[in-house]
Amino acid sequence: MKTTVIDGRPIDYDITEPAAGAPEGPALLLLSGWCQDHRLFDLVLPLLARDHRVIRADWRSHGSDRTLEGDFGVAEQASDVIALLDELGVERVVPVSTSHGGWANLEICGRLGTGRVPRAVVIDWLLTRPAPEFAEGLRLGADPERWREGRQGLFDTWLAMADCPPVKRHLDEEMAGFDPELWRLSCRVIADAYATHGSPLERMREIGPRPIAHLFSQPGEESYLRAQEEFAARDPWFEPHRLGGRTHFPTLESPEAVAERVTAFVAAGER
């Protein structure tokens, strides 16, 4: 990873150029959720880079320097990424975010407009209003005394019963390696986002229509898919795609399916 300094803070990123002869189009910008980093995309990166210029960026305090200097949230995450895109001279980009990195993804979409961000992809994000048990998990995760309990509850839900070594390693080694202070901050920021906007679907309407695809495996209940399909019937710029996996991490569990869906979605906008 390379490092640049934005607003006095180090931001890590890398760029993978497409194979010779690949069609021209917008770059892909891969953004993880909280307490994750670029390694979440290790398996899907080479598949996406066959046809696209791919940029991975770590949020502030999530890269090689994990110093946490005061609180930050969605607005600061979006500002950092936009400054990075400006520094790199990226004119058109499709942000591809996972989990609650989606809040900053939508903030970037809203600020930059459809000319620069023609469409976006969100992956395995709780798009409806949170159930009481999820809200309770966020509350525990923000508690200085019970944050570990809250985190473990989320881990158990995300892994479900699947036997997927890349996902288990990501949870036990990568996500668990982030400091408690960042975990607690992440839970506060995520809870505040739901309290402010209601749900990501409602936030999508706030920023205005543009093609947005949701690739997901969890929750697996039919009611969750139906809620998205009903939203798409009213707002046809939204596309839900259930991948059929068993964990919260499609880029690790189903990288081929993710790459296929992302590539097709981006290509549709270039026709």
ZAMARGU-4260 file (C-alpha; in steps of 0.2 Angstrom, whole numbers, plus 5000, padded with zeros to 4 digits):
<rodrens>
0) 5000/5000/5000 | 5005/5018/4997 | 5002/5032/5009 | 4997/5050/5007 | 4993/5063/5019
5) 4976/5071/5019 | 4971/5084/5032 | 4986/5080/5042 | 4982/5061/5043 | 4990/5046/5033
10) 4978/5038/5021 | 4984/5021/5013 | 4978/5016/4996 | 4984/5006/4981 | 4979/5006/4962
15) 4978/4990/4951 | 4978/4994/4933 | 4967/4983/4921 | 4974/4971/4908 | 4979/4978/4891
20) 4964/4980/4880 | 4951/4982/4894 | 4937/4993/4890 | 4938/5011/4896 | 4926/5016/4910
25) 4925/5023/4927 | 4938/5017/4940 | 4931/5006/4954 | 4934/5012/4972 | 4934/4998/4985
30) 4929/5004/5003 | 4928/4992/5018 | 4917/4994/5033 | 4923/5000/5050 | 4937/4990/5058
35) 4942/4982/5042 | 4955/4986/5029 | 4960/4983/5011 | 4963/4965/5014 | 4944/4962/5013
40) 4946/4963/4995 | 4961/4952/4992 | 4951/4939/4983 | 4940/4949/4973 | 4953/4962/4967
45) 4961/4952/4953 | 4944/4947/4946 | 4939/4965/4945 | 4955/4971/4939 | 4953/4961/4923
50) 4942/4975/4916 | 4944/4990/4928 | 4956/5001/4936 | 4954/4997/4954 | 4958/5008/4969
55) 4958/5002/4987 | 4958/5015/5001 | 4959/5012/5020 | 4949/5024/5031 | 4959/5036/5042
60) 4965/5026/5058 | 4962/5009/5048 | 4978/5008/5038 | 4996/5005/5043 | 4995/5020/5056
65) 4980/5016/5067 | 4982/5031/5078 | 4965/5038/5083 | 4966/5057/5086 | 4949/5062/5091
70) 4932/5056/5085 | 4927/5056/5066 | 4912/5050/5056 | 4904/5048/5039 | 4907/5066/5034
75) 4926/5065/5038 | 4927/5048/5029 | 4919/5055/5014 | 4930/5071/5014 | 4946/5060/5015
80) 4941/5049/5000 | 4936/5064/4989 | 4953/5072/4993 | 4961/5056/4988 | 4952/5055/4972
85) 4956/5073/4968 | 4974/5070/4972 | 4974/5055/4960 | 4965/5064/4946 | 4951/5052/4946
90) 4937/5059/4935 | 4924/5046/4936 | 4922/5032/4949 | 4910/5019/4955 | 4912/5017/4974
95) 4910/4999/4980 | 4908/4998/4998 | 4905/4984/5011 | 4894/4985/5026 | 4893/5002/5035
100) 4906/5009/5024 | 4890/5012/5014 | 4886/5027/5024 | 4901/5036/5017 | 4899/5029/5000
105) 4882/5038/4999 | 4889/5054/5006 | 4902/5053/4992 | 4888/5051/4979 | 4878/5065/4986
110) 4893/5077/4986 | 4900/5073/4969 | 4885/5071/4959 | 4881/5059/4945 | 4893/5066/4933
115) 4908/5060/4943 | 4899/5046/4952 | 4887/5039/4939 | 4882/5023/4950 | 4887/5014/4966
120) 4888/4997/4973 | 4885/4993/4992 | 4888/4975/4998 | 4879/4966/5012 | 4873/4981/5021
125) 4858/4982/5033 | 4847/4993/5022 | 4831/4992/5032 | 4828/5000/5049 | 4838/4990/5062
130) 4830/4976/5072 | 4830/4978/5091 | 4844/4965/5093 | 4855/4974/5081 | 4852/4990/5089
135) 4856/4982/5106 | 4873/4975/5098 | 4878/4993/5093 | 4874/4999/5111 | 4884/4986/5119
140) 4898/4989/5106 | 4899/5007/5111 | 4899/5003/5130 | 4917/5004/5137 | 4914/4990/5149
145) 4904/4978/5137 | 4911/4982/5120 | 4919/4965/5118 | 4902/4956/5121 | 4894/4967/5108
150) 4908/4963/5096 | 4907/4945/5098 | 4888/4945/5096 | 4891/4954/5079 | 4904/4941/5074
155) 4893/4927/5078 | 4879/4934/5067 | 4890/4938/5053 | 4899/4921/5052 | 4882/4911/5055
160) 4886/4892/5053 | 4897/4893/5038 | 4914/4885/5037 | 4923/4898/5027 | 4942/4899/5032
165) 4945/4917/5024 | 4930/4924/5034 | 4935/4916/5050 | 4953/4923/5048 | 4946/4940/5044
170) 4936/4940/5060 | 4948/4932/5072 | 4964/4940/5065 | 4960/4956/5055 | 4944/4964/5063
175) 4949/4958/5080 | 4966/4967/5078 | 4958/4984/5079 | 4958/4994/5095 | 4943/4995/5107
180) 4942/5014/5105 | 4939/5012/5086 | 4926/4998/5089 | 4917/5009/5101 | 4918/5024/5089
185) 4911/5013/5075 | 4896/5008/5085 | 4892/5026/5089 | 4894/5032/5072 | 4883/5018/5064
190) 4869/5020/5077 | 4869/5039/5074 | 4868/5036/5055 | 4852/5025/5058 | 4845/5038/5070
195) 4848/5052/5058 | 4842/5044/5042 | 4831/5030/5047 | 4839/5017/5035 | 4851/5017/5021
200) 4836/5015/5009 | 4829/5031/5015 | 4846/5039/5014 | 4847/5034/4995 | 4831/5043/4992
205) 4839/5059/5001 | 4854/5060/4990 | 4843/5058/4974 | 4841/5044/4961 | 4856/5036/4953
210) 4859/5017/4949 | 4864/5008/4965 | 4866/4989/4967 | 4865/4980/4983 | 4874/4963/4983
215) 4870/4953/4999 | 4869/4937/5008 | 4863/4942/5025 | 4850/4943/5032 | 4844/4928/5022
220) 4825/4929/5026 | 4813/4931/5012 | 4805/4946/5020 | 4822/4956/5019 | 4823/4952/5000
225) 4805/4957/4998 | 4807/4974/5007 | 4821/4978/4994 | 4811/4972/4980 | 4796/4983/4985
230) 4808/4998/4986 | 4815/4994/4969 | 4797/4993/4962 | 4795/5011/4968 | 4813/5017/4964
235) 4819/5007/4949 | 4836/5014/4950 | 4839/5002/4965 | 4844/4984/4961 | 4845/4971/4975
240) 4855/4955/4971 | 4855/4940/4983 | 4871/4930/4982 | 4865/4915/4992 | 4880/4915/5004
245) 4880/4911/5022 | 4891/4925/5029 | 4892/4944/5030 | 4907/4944/5019 | 4903/4940/5001
250) 4920/4947/4995 | 4929/4933/5004 | 4915/4920/5003 | 4909/4923/4985 | 4922/4933/4976
255) 4918/4927/4959 | 4899/4931/4961 | 4903/4948/4967 | 4915/4952/4953 | 4903/4946/4940
260) 4889/4957/4947 | 4899/4972/4949 | 4907/4971/4932 | 4890/4968/4924 | 4882/4983/4933
265) 4896/4995/4929 | 4896/4989/4910 | 4877/4992/4910 | 4880/5011/4913 | 4893/5012/4899
270) 4881/5006/4885
</rodrens>
